[in-house]
Amino acid sequence: MDDSRSIDSGENGPLRANAGAGPSPHLGSRGPLSDLPFETEERLGLSLSGSLPCVTCRYDLKGISIRGVCPECGTMVRATILYRVDPRAEVFRAVMQPRLVSVLMRLWAAGALVAALAIWIMRIEEVAAGPGGAQSGAVWTRVAFWGLVASALGSLAFVRPIHGMAKGKTLAAIGGVLGYALVLMGYVGVLRAEVGRAAPYSASTLNTDRILMRLLMLAGVLVVLMGVRPTARELVKRCLALRTGRVDRQTILAMITVTLVGMAGDGLRVVAANWQTATGDLLGQLGVVLIAMSGLLLTLGLASAVVDSWRIGAALVMPSPSLREVLGGSGSDDAAERRRNGG
Protein backbone atom coordinates (compact mmCIF):
# COMPACT_ATOMS: atom_id res chain seq x y z
CA MET A 1 0.00 0.00 0.00
CA ASP A 2 1.42 3.39 -0.96
CA ASP A 3 1.50 6.03 1.72
CA SER A 4 2.27 9.69 1.23
CA ARG A 5 3.69 10.03 4.77
CA SER A 6 4.25 6.59 6.25
CA ILE A 7 5.28 6.17 9.86
CA ASP A 8 8.61 4.43 10.40
CA SER A 9 9.56 3.23 13.84
CA GLY A 10 11.94 0.90 15.58
CA GLU A 11 10.71 -1.42 18.29
CA ASN A 12 10.61 1.35 20.85
CA GLY A 13 12.27 4.11 18.90
CA PRO A 14 10.99 7.56 17.89
CA LEU A 15 8.44 7.90 15.14
CA ARG A 16 9.29 9.91 12.06
CA ALA A 17 7.55 10.92 8.86
CA ASN A 18 8.86 9.83 5.44
CA ALA A 19 7.89 11.47 2.20
CA GLY A 20 6.05 9.22 -0.25
CA ALA A 21 4.78 9.21 -3.79
CA GLY A 22 1.23 10.39 -3.54
CA PRO A 23 -1.57 11.16 -1.15
CA SER A 24 -3.48 8.27 0.35
CA PRO A 25 -5.65 7.97 3.43
CA HIS A 26 -3.98 4.71 4.49
CA LEU A 27 -1.64 4.35 7.44
CA GLY A 28 0.04 1.28 6.01
CA SER A 29 -0.36 -2.41 6.67
CA ARG A 30 1.79 -2.60 9.80
CA GLY A 31 1.14 -1.56 13.36
CA PRO A 32 -1.88 -1.37 15.63
CA LEU A 33 -3.96 0.62 13.17
CA SER A 34 -3.96 -2.05 10.44
CA ASP A 35 -6.63 -4.28 12.03
CA LEU A 36 -9.56 -2.17 13.13
CA PRO A 37 -13.17 -3.10 13.87
CA PHE A 38 -14.72 -0.43 11.66
CA GLU A 39 -14.18 1.38 8.37
CA THR A 40 -10.89 3.13 9.21
CA GLU A 41 -9.99 4.09 5.66
CA GLU A 42 -13.10 6.20 5.35
CA ARG A 43 -12.32 8.02 8.61
CA LEU A 44 -8.64 8.86 8.21
CA GLY A 45 -9.45 11.99 6.26
CA LEU A 46 -11.57 13.29 9.13
CA SER A 47 -10.57 15.42 12.07
CA LEU A 48 -10.20 14.10 15.59
CA SER A 49 -13.52 14.41 17.36
CA GLY A 50 -12.22 13.23 20.74
CA SER A 51 -9.66 14.73 23.07
CA LEU A 52 -6.12 13.45 22.43
CA PRO A 53 -3.04 15.10 24.03
CA CYS A 54 0.01 15.38 21.78
CA VAL A 55 2.64 12.80 22.70
CA THR A 56 5.36 15.47 22.72
CA CYS A 57 3.84 18.66 24.16
CA ARG A 58 0.38 17.45 25.38
CA TYR A 59 -1.43 20.01 23.23
CA ASP A 60 -5.03 18.86 22.72
CA LEU A 61 -5.27 17.70 19.10
CA LYS A 62 -9.07 17.64 19.04
CA GLY A 63 -10.38 19.03 15.76
CA ILE A 64 -7.08 18.58 13.86
CA SER A 65 -6.90 16.40 10.75
CA ILE A 66 -5.54 12.93 11.36
CA ARG A 67 -3.05 13.56 8.55
CA GLY A 68 -1.90 16.84 10.07
CA VAL A 69 0.69 17.81 12.66
CA CYS A 70 0.54 19.33 16.12
CA PRO A 71 0.36 23.13 15.75
CA GLU A 72 2.56 23.58 18.85
CA CYS A 73 5.50 21.23 18.22
CA GLY A 74 4.99 19.78 14.74
CA THR A 75 4.68 16.14 15.84
CA MET A 76 2.58 14.09 13.43
CA VAL A 77 -0.94 13.39 14.67
CA ARG A 78 -0.54 9.77 13.55
CA ALA A 79 2.52 9.41 15.79
CA THR A 80 0.42 10.44 18.79
CA ILE A 81 -2.32 7.99 17.78
CA LEU A 82 0.17 5.13 17.56
CA TYR A 83 1.58 6.02 20.97
CA ARG A 84 -1.53 6.88 22.97
CA VAL A 85 -4.47 5.09 21.39
CA ASP A 86 -5.04 1.51 22.48
CA PRO A 87 -6.23 -0.56 19.51
CA ARG A 88 -7.41 -3.29 21.89
CA ALA A 89 -9.32 -0.99 24.24
CA GLU A 90 -12.74 -2.20 23.04
CA VAL A 91 -11.70 -5.87 23.15
CA PHE A 92 -11.09 -6.03 26.91
CA ARG A 93 -13.88 -7.06 29.22
CA ALA A 94 -14.97 -4.33 31.63
CA VAL A 95 -13.33 -4.11 35.05
CA MET A 96 -15.83 -4.19 37.92
CA GLN A 97 -15.39 -1.29 40.34
CA PRO A 98 -12.20 0.03 38.66
CA ARG A 99 -11.54 2.67 41.34
CA LEU A 100 -11.77 0.13 44.16
CA VAL A 101 -9.58 -2.35 42.27
CA SER A 102 -7.06 0.43 41.65
CA VAL A 103 -6.88 1.36 45.35
CA LEU A 104 -6.63 -2.26 46.54
CA MET A 105 -3.96 -3.16 43.99
CA ARG A 106 -1.82 -0.21 45.08
CA LEU A 107 -2.34 -1.18 48.72
CA TRP A 108 -1.23 -4.74 47.91
CA ALA A 109 2.13 -3.66 46.53
CA ALA A 110 2.74 -0.78 48.95
CA GLY A 111 1.95 -2.86 52.05
CA ALA A 112 4.36 -5.60 50.99
CA LEU A 113 7.10 -3.05 50.29
CA VAL A 114 6.63 -1.41 53.70
CA ALA A 115 6.91 -4.83 55.37
CA ALA A 116 10.08 -5.66 53.43
CA LEU A 117 11.72 -2.33 54.29
CA ALA A 118 10.83 -2.73 57.97
CA ILE A 119 12.43 -6.19 58.03
CA TRP A 120 15.55 -4.76 56.37
CA ILE A 121 15.76 -2.08 59.07
CA MET A 122 15.52 -4.76 61.78
CA ARG A 123 18.31 -6.80 60.22
CA ILE A 124 20.55 -3.75 59.72
CA GLU A 125 20.10 -2.71 63.36
CA GLU A 126 21.04 -6.22 64.46
CA VAL A 127 24.19 -6.24 62.32
CA ALA A 128 25.15 -2.80 63.67
CA ALA A 129 24.82 -4.14 67.22
CA GLY A 130 27.52 -6.70 66.49
CA PRO A 131 27.82 -10.41 67.38
CA GLY A 132 25.60 -11.35 70.30
CA GLY A 133 23.96 -7.93 70.15
CA ALA A 134 20.37 -7.21 71.07
CA GLN A 135 17.56 -7.71 68.62
CA SER A 136 15.79 -4.83 66.93
CA GLY A 137 13.02 -3.03 68.79
CA ALA A 138 9.34 -3.89 68.60
CA VAL A 139 8.40 -0.87 66.49
CA TRP A 140 9.67 -2.27 63.20
CA THR A 141 8.27 -5.72 63.90
CA ARG A 142 4.82 -4.14 64.19
CA VAL A 143 5.33 -2.03 61.08
CA ALA A 144 6.22 -5.17 59.13
CA PHE A 145 3.22 -7.07 60.53
CA TRP A 146 0.69 -4.39 59.65
CA GLY A 147 2.31 -3.92 56.25
CA LEU A 148 1.65 -7.60 55.56
CA VAL A 149 -1.94 -7.25 56.79
CA ALA A 150 -2.46 -4.27 54.46
CA SER A 151 -0.99 -6.25 51.57
CA ALA A 152 -3.32 -9.15 52.35
CA LEU A 153 -6.31 -6.80 52.23
CA GLY A 154 -5.10 -5.32 48.95
CA SER A 155 -4.77 -8.78 47.39
CA LEU A 156 -8.57 -8.91 47.24
CA ALA A 157 -8.18 -6.75 44.12
CA PHE A 158 -7.18 -9.89 42.21
CA VAL A 159 -10.29 -11.90 43.07
CA ARG A 160 -12.43 -11.66 39.92
CA PRO A 161 -12.01 -7.95 39.13
CA ILE A 162 -13.02 -8.50 35.49
CA HIS A 163 -16.40 -9.51 34.08
CA GLY A 164 -16.38 -13.06 32.77
CA MET A 165 -12.97 -13.98 34.21
CA ALA A 166 -12.08 -17.66 33.93
CA LYS A 167 -12.94 -19.70 37.01
CA GLY A 168 -9.39 -21.07 37.24
CA LYS A 169 -7.91 -17.58 37.55
CA THR A 170 -10.45 -16.64 40.19
CA LEU A 171 -9.67 -19.76 42.24
CA ALA A 172 -5.94 -19.10 41.90
CA ALA A 173 -6.44 -15.55 43.19
CA ILE A 174 -8.43 -16.85 46.17
CA GLY A 175 -5.58 -19.25 46.88
CA GLY A 176 -3.18 -16.30 46.71
CA VAL A 177 -5.23 -14.39 49.28
CA LEU A 178 -5.28 -17.42 51.58
CA GLY A 179 -1.51 -17.69 51.16
CA TYR A 180 -1.19 -14.65 53.42
CA ALA A 181 -2.23 -16.89 56.30
CA LEU A 182 1.02 -18.82 55.80
CA VAL A 183 3.00 -15.59 55.46
CA LEU A 184 1.62 -14.16 58.71
CA MET A 185 1.93 -17.45 60.60
CA GLY A 186 5.53 -17.79 59.46
CA TYR A 187 6.37 -14.19 60.31
CA VAL A 188 4.91 -14.45 63.82
CA GLY A 189 6.68 -17.78 64.25
CA VAL A 190 10.00 -16.18 63.29
CA LEU A 191 9.50 -13.45 65.89
CA ARG A 192 8.66 -16.00 68.61
CA ALA A 193 11.68 -18.14 67.70
CA GLU A 194 13.91 -15.08 68.12
CA VAL A 195 12.74 -14.32 71.69
CA GLY A 196 15.66 -14.64 74.11
CA ARG A 197 18.07 -15.51 71.31
CA ALA A 198 20.95 -13.58 69.75
CA ALA A 199 20.51 -11.84 66.39
CA PRO A 200 19.87 -14.63 63.82
CA TYR A 201 22.73 -13.96 61.42
CA SER A 202 25.40 -13.25 64.02
CA ALA A 203 24.70 -16.08 66.47
CA SER A 204 27.21 -18.90 66.77
CA THR A 205 24.51 -21.59 66.85
CA LEU A 206 21.75 -22.09 64.29
CA ASN A 207 18.18 -21.35 65.35
CA THR A 208 16.42 -24.24 63.61
CA ASP A 209 12.93 -23.20 64.72
CA ARG A 210 13.45 -19.78 63.19
CA ILE A 211 14.56 -21.26 59.87
CA LEU A 212 11.50 -23.54 59.72
CA MET A 213 9.19 -20.60 60.36
CA ARG A 214 11.03 -18.51 57.76
CA LEU A 215 10.60 -21.32 55.21
CA LEU A 216 6.87 -21.37 56.05
CA MET A 217 6.71 -17.61 55.47
CA LEU A 218 8.54 -17.86 52.14
CA ALA A 219 6.28 -20.74 51.08
CA GLY A 220 3.35 -18.43 51.75
CA VAL A 221 5.00 -15.75 49.61
CA LEU A 222 5.24 -18.26 46.75
CA VAL A 223 1.56 -19.17 47.12
CA VAL A 224 0.60 -15.48 47.05
CA LEU A 225 2.71 -14.62 44.01
CA MET A 226 1.65 -17.67 41.99
CA GLY A 227 -1.99 -17.13 42.95
CA VAL A 228 -2.28 -13.47 41.94
CA ARG A 229 -0.06 -13.73 38.84
CA PRO A 230 -2.76 -14.86 36.32
CA THR A 231 -5.08 -11.97 37.24
CA ALA A 232 -2.20 -9.51 37.44
CA ARG A 233 -1.27 -10.38 33.86
CA GLU A 234 -4.83 -9.62 32.76
CA LEU A 235 -4.70 -6.23 34.48
CA VAL A 236 -1.27 -5.43 33.00
CA LYS A 237 -2.79 -5.78 29.51
CA ARG A 238 -4.98 -2.78 30.24
CA CYS A 239 -1.93 -0.56 30.74
CA LEU A 240 -0.68 0.28 27.24
CA ALA A 241 2.82 1.30 28.42
CA LEU A 242 3.36 -1.98 30.26
CA ARG A 243 1.80 -4.19 27.60
CA THR A 244 3.91 -2.75 24.80
CA GLY A 245 7.15 -2.85 26.79
CA ARG A 246 7.66 0.92 26.86
CA VAL A 247 8.65 0.76 30.52
CA ASP A 248 10.74 -1.86 32.31
CA ARG A 249 9.18 -3.79 35.13
CA GLN A 250 10.07 -6.45 37.66
CA THR A 251 7.75 -9.37 36.85
CA ILE A 252 6.05 -11.53 39.44
CA LEU A 253 7.78 -14.54 37.90
CA ALA A 254 11.17 -12.98 38.74
CA MET A 255 10.05 -12.44 42.34
CA ILE A 256 9.03 -16.09 42.54
CA THR A 257 12.52 -17.05 41.41
CA VAL A 258 14.33 -14.91 43.99
CA THR A 259 12.04 -16.27 46.73
CA LEU A 260 13.17 -19.77 45.79
CA VAL A 261 16.78 -18.56 46.00
CA GLY A 262 16.13 -17.36 49.56
CA MET A 263 14.68 -20.76 50.49
CA ALA A 264 17.77 -22.42 49.03
CA GLY A 265 19.90 -20.17 51.23
CA ASP A 266 18.06 -21.35 54.33
CA GLY A 267 18.52 -24.95 53.20
CA LEU A 268 22.27 -24.44 52.87
CA ARG A 269 22.45 -23.07 56.40
CA VAL A 270 20.70 -26.17 57.75
CA VAL A 271 23.10 -28.44 55.86
CA ALA A 272 26.11 -26.42 57.07
CA ALA A 273 25.01 -26.71 60.70
CA ASN A 274 25.28 -30.50 60.47
CA TRP A 275 28.59 -30.42 58.63
CA GLN A 276 31.24 -29.31 61.13
CA THR A 277 34.05 -28.72 58.65
CA ALA A 278 35.56 -25.86 56.69
CA THR A 279 33.26 -26.85 53.84
CA GLY A 280 30.29 -26.56 56.17
CA ASP A 281 31.37 -23.06 57.19
CA LEU A 282 31.65 -22.09 53.54
CA LEU A 283 28.17 -23.44 52.80
CA GLY A 284 26.76 -21.53 55.77
CA GLN A 285 28.30 -18.28 54.52
CA LEU A 286 27.01 -18.97 51.01
CA GLY A 287 23.54 -19.52 52.47
CA VAL A 288 23.64 -16.13 54.19
CA VAL A 289 24.75 -14.48 50.93
CA LEU A 290 21.88 -16.11 49.02
CA ILE A 291 19.39 -14.99 51.67
CA ALA A 292 20.70 -11.42 51.53
CA MET A 293 20.65 -11.35 47.70
CA SER A 294 17.16 -12.82 47.64
CA GLY A 295 15.88 -10.26 50.13
CA LEU A 296 17.45 -7.38 48.21
CA LEU A 297 16.12 -8.49 44.82
CA LEU A 298 12.68 -9.22 46.25
CA THR A 299 12.58 -5.74 47.80
CA LEU A 300 13.56 -4.18 44.48
CA GLY A 301 10.86 -6.25 42.80
CA LEU A 302 8.28 -4.96 45.29
CA ALA A 303 9.41 -1.38 44.67
CA SER A 304 8.92 -1.97 40.94
CA ALA A 305 5.51 -3.53 41.68
CA VAL A 306 4.49 -0.36 43.52
CA VAL A 307 5.37 1.73 40.45
CA ASP A 308 3.56 -0.69 38.15
CA SER A 309 0.49 -0.77 40.38
CA TRP A 310 0.18 3.00 40.11
CA ARG A 311 0.46 2.81 36.32
CA ILE A 312 -2.09 0.01 36.07
CA GLY A 313 -4.40 1.70 38.58
CA ALA A 314 -4.37 4.89 36.53
CA ALA A 315 -5.11 2.88 33.38
CA LEU A 316 -8.08 1.22 35.07
CA VAL A 317 -9.60 4.50 36.25
CA MET A 318 -8.82 6.41 33.03
CA PRO A 319 -8.10 3.85 30.29
CA SER A 320 -6.34 4.73 27.03
CA PRO A 321 -8.86 5.80 24.38
CA SER A 322 -9.81 3.52 21.54
CA LEU A 323 -9.46 4.68 17.95
CA ARG A 324 -13.25 4.88 17.72
CA GLU A 325 -13.32 7.34 20.61
CA VAL A 326 -10.77 9.76 19.13
CA LEU A 327 -12.14 9.56 15.58
CA GLY A 328 -15.77 9.56 16.62
CA GLY A 329 -18.41 7.04 15.78
CA SER A 330 -21.73 5.67 16.82
CA GLY A 331 -21.90 5.39 20.57
CA SER A 332 -18.22 6.30 21.08
CA ASP A 333 -18.90 8.59 24.05
CA ASP A 334 -21.17 6.04 25.72
CA ALA A 335 -18.62 3.28 25.15
CA ALA A 336 -15.85 5.33 26.72
CA GLU A 337 -17.97 6.10 29.76
CA ARG A 338 -18.89 2.44 30.20
CA ARG A 339 -15.26 1.34 30.04
CA ARG A 340 -14.24 3.86 32.68
CA ASN A 341 -17.08 2.92 35.00
CA GLY A 342 -16.62 -0.82 34.57
CA GLY A 343 -20.03 -1.19 32.98
C-alpha distance (Angstrom), angle and dihedral (degrees) to the residues before:
residue distance angle dihedral
M1 . . .
D2 3.79 . .
D3 3.77 117.1 .
S4 3.77 126.4 -169.6
R5 3.83 92.5 -150.9
S6 3.79 109.6 13.1
I7 3.77 120.9 -173.1
D8 3.80 115.2 -119.5
S9 3.77 119.8 -167.1
G10 3.76 141.3 162.6
E11 3.77 120.4 -134.0
N12 3.78 92.5 -77.9
G13 3.77 100.1 -7.9
P14 3.81 130.6 120.4
L15 3.77 120.1 -74.0
R16 3.78 119.5 -119.9
A17 3.78 136.9 -178.6
N18 3.82 121.6 -117.8
A19 3.76 124.1 -162.1
G20 3.80 114.9 -117.3
A21 3.77 140.5 -172.7
G22 3.74 104.9 -92.7
P23 3.77 144.2 -10.7
S24 3.77 118.3 -76.4
P25 3.78 132.5 159.7
H26 3.81 92.5 -134.3
L27 3.79 124.7 108.8
G28 3.78 93.3 -156.1
S29 3.77 132.7 -100.0
R30 3.81 97.7 -81.3
G31 3.77 131.7 76.5
P32 3.78 135.9 31.9
L33 3.79 94.3 -51.9
S34 3.82 95.4 61.8
D35 3.82 96.5 78.1
L36 3.78 109.6 47.1
P37 3.80 131.0 159.7
F38 3.79 95.8 -129.2
E39 3.79 141.6 35.9
T40 3.82 98.7 -63.3
E41 3.78 96.7 165.4
E42 3.77 91.4 61.5
R43 3.82 91.6 50.8
L44 3.80 102.3 46.3
G45 3.78 91.5 84.4
L46 3.79 90.9 56.9
S47 3.77 129.5 89.9
L48 3.78 123.6 -106.0
S49 3.77 108.8 -90.0
G50 3.81 95.2 -175.0
S51 3.78 131.1 63.5
L52 3.82 113.1 -91.0
P53 3.85 121.9 168.2
C54 3.80 115.3 -140.5
V55 3.80 111.2 -104.3
T56 3.82 91.1 -131.2
C57 3.81 107.7 37.2
R58 3.86 102.5 7.9
Y59 3.80 92.2 -122.8
D60 3.82 108.9 159.4
L61 3.80 106.1 -107.6
K62 3.80 94.8 -165.8
G63 3.80 110.6 138.8
I64 3.83 95.0 19.1
S65 3.80 120.8 120.6
I66 3.78 114.2 -99.5
R67 3.80 88.0 -127.5
G68 3.80 92.6 51.8
V69 3.79 134.5 86.1
C70 3.78 134.5 -114.3
P71 3.83 108.3 -84.6
E72 3.82 90.6 -143.3
C73 3.82 103.7 49.2
G74 3.81 106.4 4.2
T75 3.82 96.3 -117.8
M76 3.79 112.2 152.8
V77 3.80 113.9 -103.3
R78 3.81 88.8 -135.2
A79 3.81 90.1 57.7
T80 3.80 89.7 56.8
I81 3.81 90.9 47.8
L82 3.80 91.8 52.3
Y83 3.80 90.9 48.9
R84 3.80 102.8 40.6
V85 3.80 108.0 24.5
D86 3.79 116.0 84.9
P87 3.82 109.5 -143.2
R88 3.81 89.9 -163.8
A89 3.80 96.2 49.0
E90 3.82 93.8 107.6
V91 3.82 92.8 45.0
F92 3.81 96.4 63.4
R93 3.77 119.8 91.5
A94 3.79 114.0 -116.0
V95 3.80 119.3 -91.4
M96 3.80 113.2 -125.0
Q97 3.80 112.9 -127.4
P98 3.84 94.6 -6.0
R99 3.82 94.3 -173.5
L100 3.80 92.7 52.2
V101 3.81 91.9 45.5
S102 3.81 89.2 49.4
V103 3.82 93.0 52.4
L104 3.82 94.4 45.0
M105 3.79 93.4 47.0
R106 3.80 91.3 52.4
L107 3.80 89.9 47.1
W108 3.82 89.8 51.8
A109 3.79 93.9 57.0
A110 3.81 97.3 35.9
G111 3.82 94.0 49.5
A112 3.80 92.0 51.2
L113 3.81 91.4 48.4
V114 3.82 92.0 50.2
A115 3.82 89.8 51.1
A116 3.81 91.8 49.3
L117 3.80 93.0 49.0
A118 3.80 91.7 48.1
I119 3.82 90.6 52.4
W120 3.82 89.8 49.5
I121 3.80 90.0 52.9
M122 3.82 90.4 51.4
R123 3.79 92.3 51.0
I124 3.82 93.1 45.9
E125 3.82 91.2 51.2
E126 3.79 89.9 50.6
V127 3.81 92.5 50.5
A128 3.81 90.3 48.0
A129 3.81 89.7 53.5
G130 3.79 89.8 60.2
P131 3.83 131.7 -137.6
G132 3.78 111.9 -21.0
G133 3.79 90.0 9.2
A134 3.77 125.0 148.5
Q135 3.76 121.8 -84.3
S136 3.78 122.8 -105.9
G137 3.79 118.9 -82.3
A138 3.79 125.2 -92.3
V139 3.80 95.1 -106.7
W140 3.80 96.0 78.1
T141 3.79 92.9 41.7
R142 3.81 88.4 58.6
V143 3.80 92.6 44.9
A144 3.80 89.6 53.5
F145 3.82 92.2 46.8
W146 3.79 95.0 51.1
G147 3.80 90.5 43.2
L148 3.80 88.2 58.3
V149 3.81 90.9 47.1
A150 3.82 90.1 51.7
S151 3.80 90.5 48.8
A152 3.80 90.3 50.3
L153 3.80 90.2 53.0
G154 3.79 91.0 48.0
S155 3.81 91.6 51.9
L156 3.81 87.7 72.7
A157 3.82 84.9 80.0
F158 3.81 88.4 77.3
V159 3.81 96.0 55.4
R160 3.81 103.7 101.3
P161 3.81 100.0 -43.7
I162 3.82 91.7 159.4
H163 3.80 128.9 67.7
G164 3.78 111.8 -108.5
M165 3.81 95.9 10.0
A166 3.80 114.6 171.4
K167 3.79 114.0 -94.5
G168 3.80 91.8 -127.0
K169 3.80 92.2 59.0
T170 3.79 91.3 47.6
L171 3.81 91.9 51.1
A172 3.80 90.5 47.3
A173 3.81 90.4 52.6
I174 3.81 90.9 50.0
G175 3.80 88.2 51.6
G176 3.80 88.6 50.9
V177 3.80 91.1 53.4
L178 3.81 90.9 49.2
G179 3.80 88.7 49.9
Y180 3.79 87.8 73.8
A181 3.80 87.5 71.7
L182 3.81 88.1 65.6
V183 3.80 91.5 44.7
L184 3.81 93.2 52.2
M185 3.81 94.0 42.0
G186 3.79 90.3 50.5
Y187 3.80 93.2 46.2
V188 3.81 93.3 50.1
G189 3.80 89.1 45.3
V190 3.80 90.7 53.5
L191 3.80 90.7 52.1
R192 3.82 92.1 49.4
A193 3.81 91.9 47.7
E194 3.81 89.3 54.2
V195 3.83 94.6 54.9
G196 3.80 110.1 117.0
R197 3.80 92.0 0.8
A198 3.80 132.0 110.0
A199 3.81 120.4 -102.1
P200 3.85 106.0 -64.3
Y201 3.80 99.7 -122.3
S202 3.80 97.3 41.5
A203 3.81 99.9 44.3
S204 3.78 118.7 110.2
T205 3.81 93.2 -137.3
L206 3.79 126.3 54.4
N207 3.80 118.0 -111.1
T208 3.81 99.1 -140.3
D209 3.81 94.7 -178.5
R210 3.79 90.1 55.4
I211 3.80 92.3 50.9
L212 3.81 91.9 50.5
M213 3.79 91.2 51.0
R214 3.81 90.8 46.5
L215 3.81 89.9 52.3
L216 3.82 88.6 51.0
M217 3.81 89.7 51.8
L218 3.81 92.6 48.6
A219 3.81 90.4 47.3
G220 3.80 87.2 55.3
V221 3.81 89.6 50.6
L222 3.82 89.1 54.5
V223 3.81 91.4 50.0
V224 3.82 90.6 50.1
L225 3.80 95.3 47.8
M226 3.81 95.2 44.7
G227 3.80 91.1 45.1
V228 3.81 98.2 51.9
R229 3.82 96.0 37.1
P230 3.86 98.3 86.0
T231 3.82 92.7 52.1
A232 3.80 92.3 40.7
R233 3.80 89.3 56.7
E234 3.80 89.8 53.3
L235 3.80 90.8 51.7
V236 3.81 92.6 46.5
K237 3.82 88.9 59.5
R238 3.78 89.0 64.6
C239 3.81 91.4 60.6
L240 3.81 105.7 78.1
A241 3.83 94.4 -160.8
L242 3.80 92.9 53.5
R243 3.80 95.9 40.9
T244 3.79 93.9 51.8
G245 3.81 94.4 44.7
R246 3.81 95.6 -115.7
V247 3.80 90.6 136.9
D248 3.80 128.7 38.7
R249 3.76 118.5 -119.7
Q250 3.78 139.9 -178.1
T251 3.81 104.6 -118.0
I252 3.78 124.5 -140.1
L253 3.80 88.3 -121.5
A254 3.82 89.6 61.0
M255 3.81 90.3 51.0
I256 3.80 89.5 51.7
T257 3.80 88.7 54.0
V258 3.81 95.4 50.9
T259 3.81 90.2 47.1
L260 3.80 88.4 57.2
V261 3.81 88.6 49.9
G262 3.81 89.3 55.2
M263 3.81 90.9 50.9
A264 3.80 89.1 50.5
G265 3.80 88.5 53.2
D266 3.79 90.9 55.1
G267 3.79 89.7 48.4
L268 3.80 91.2 53.5
R269 3.80 90.6 52.2
V270 3.81 90.8 53.6
V271 3.81 91.2 49.5
A272 3.81 91.4 47.1
A273 3.81 92.0 52.3
N274 3.81 89.9 60.6
W275 3.79 94.0 44.2
Q276 3.80 107.4 71.5
T277 3.79 97.7 -168.9
A278 3.78 138.7 95.0
T279 3.80 87.2 -93.2
G280 3.78 89.5 54.9
D281 3.80 90.8 52.0
L282 3.79 89.8 50.8
L283 3.81 91.7 50.3
G284 3.80 90.4 49.3
Q285 3.80 91.3 52.6
L286 3.80 90.7 46.5
G287 3.81 89.0 51.9
V288 3.80 91.2 53.9
V289 3.82 90.3 49.1
L290 3.82 91.3 51.1
I291 3.80 91.1 48.9
A292 3.81 91.4 50.1
M293 3.83 92.8 46.9
S294 3.78 91.4 46.8
G295 3.80 92.1 50.1
L296 3.80 92.3 48.0
L297 3.81 94.9 47.9
L298 3.80 92.1 44.3
T299 3.81 90.1 51.7
L300 3.80 90.6 50.0
G301 3.79 88.8 48.9
L302 3.81 90.7 52.5
A303 3.81 90.6 49.3
S304 3.81 88.5 52.8
A305 3.82 89.5 47.1
V306 3.81 89.6 55.3
V307 3.82 90.3 54.2
D308 3.80 91.7 45.9
S309 3.80 92.4 47.7
W310 3.80 90.1 56.5
R311 3.80 90.8 49.9
I312 3.79 93.1 47.5
G313 3.81 92.2 43.3
A314 3.79 90.7 53.7
A315 3.81 90.1 48.6
L316 3.80 90.9 52.0
V317 3.80 94.1 50.5
M318 3.82 95.2 40.3
P319 3.82 108.0 17.4
S320 3.80 123.3 -162.9
P321 3.81 110.8 -89.4
S322 3.77 121.5 -105.0
L323 3.78 120.4 -124.9
R324 3.80 89.0 -108.6
E325 3.80 90.2 58.4
V326 3.81 95.9 52.3
L327 3.81 95.1 41.0
G328 3.77 95.0 40.3
G329 3.74 128.1 -124.6
S330 3.75 144.2 159.1
G331 3.76 110.0 -40.2
S332 3.82 94.2 -7.2
D333 3.81 94.3 137.4
D334 3.80 92.7 47.1
A335 3.81 91.2 47.4
A336 3.79 92.0 51.8
E337 3.79 91.9 49.8
R338 3.80 91.9 49.2
R339 3.80 92.3 50.8
R340 3.79 92.0 51.2
N341 3.78 93.5 47.5
G342 3.79 94.9 44.6
G343 3.78 92.0 -116.1
